[in-house]
Amino acid sequence: MCALLWLSVVLTVATGVGANFANLSLSIEPQSIVVTFGENVTFTVEANGYTPVPIEVKFYRPEEICSNQTISYAEGWHNGSTSILFQPSKQGRFIVKPLVEPAQIVDDRRFFALIKVAMHQPLIIVSLLIGWTYTACWSTGYYPQIWLNYRRKSVVGLSFDFLYINIVGHVCYAVFNAFLYWNSHVENEYYRRHPFGLNPVIGNDIGFAMHAVFGTGFTILQCRMYDTGGNSVSTPAKAIISVYMMIITITFSAAALRLMHWLDFLYIMSYIKLSTTMIKYFPQAYMNYRRQSTEGFEILNRLLDLAGGLFGILQMVINAWNFGKFPETTLLSISQAHLTRVCVKSFQMIGGQSVVIRSSLGWAFFSILFDLVFMFQHYILYR
């Protein structure tokens, strides 16, 4: 008898909770899309779960996205999709955030769509081709030096400081991408801080980062196998790397002890990557100056780096003109390769688009400047 009474109480509570608790989930697929001006866009609104009251979802952005549509959901369970048609009226980057009434019935924090409207479809294709071109330039840039070392059976003329500082930056970049791409806890924290943001890391970023670690790591392995001419990592470089290791250890421990969020730890990793970009070129340039020679340092990797940088800037300009301003896709095209990868993403997360544009262009020109310095040393000063 007591068991039946307890069961009735449980059922009553469960029924009461079910009648007043909404677990309706709303999402838009795809959440991001690129179209050309005048092209209609179709999104699908997915609804799954229960709502205790009728809900209306209103799409209304007449000044930019021609849409005046409402989706109604009656009280009860839902499991289906509804198509919504948009007609962009101008080029640019637009966030469509539906209005859900009554408010606070469903969690609509990630219920939005990002529409990027370009003027010309051929320029989108050209931009993609340029993207593959600079990715190929930067990806193959590691192998001329590896081949030169193998052919000479020597690494004399190659700065160890450059290599070891460089691999610290690449490892930090790989950790940054892997955590943000695969760790849902970190990703959710990123979304909490940036409600209208999309995950800036894609699979290609992880592949590129791991390839960079492999290329630099293999070159360091060659330094253990071939004649070094007495070259080694300098004391200043060891001190710099030690500071990096200390910062990583402290911030990792703070994140593990929940004194800071893991996303902030990743920001620190990205700042380390950014600082290595500022430092790593100086030792090689100084070594060339001290030896009055560039023998042993493969200039082809700098030519490929320069070509990649120029193609990256060209893509940025084309996208900016095609989209009418600097949209997220423009910024990420620079962040997914070259020295600005992590720098741009970090500033995008923290400082906004204007800071991203200045930083990405600044670091791109910084790298190109050193490419020109190495070319001047190789082809003019120390011929």
Salt bridges, closest charged atoms under 4 A:
GLU56 OE1 - LYS58 NZ 3.99
GLU63 OE2 - ARG61 NE 3.20
GLU64 OE1 - ARG61 NH2 2.27
GLU101 OE1 - LYS58 NZ 3.16
ASP107 OD2 - ARG109 NH2 2.92
GLU189 OE2 - ARG192 NH2 2.70
GLU189 OE2 - ARG193 NE 2.62
GLU189 OE1 - HIS261 NE2 3.48
ASP205 OD2 - LYS345 NZ 2.79
ASP264 OD1 - ARG193 NH1 2.82
ASP305 OD2 - ARG302 NH2 3.32
ASP305 OD1 - HIS338 ND1 3.51
GLU328 OE1 - ARG93 NH2 3.76
ASP371 OD1 - ARG302 NH2 2.77
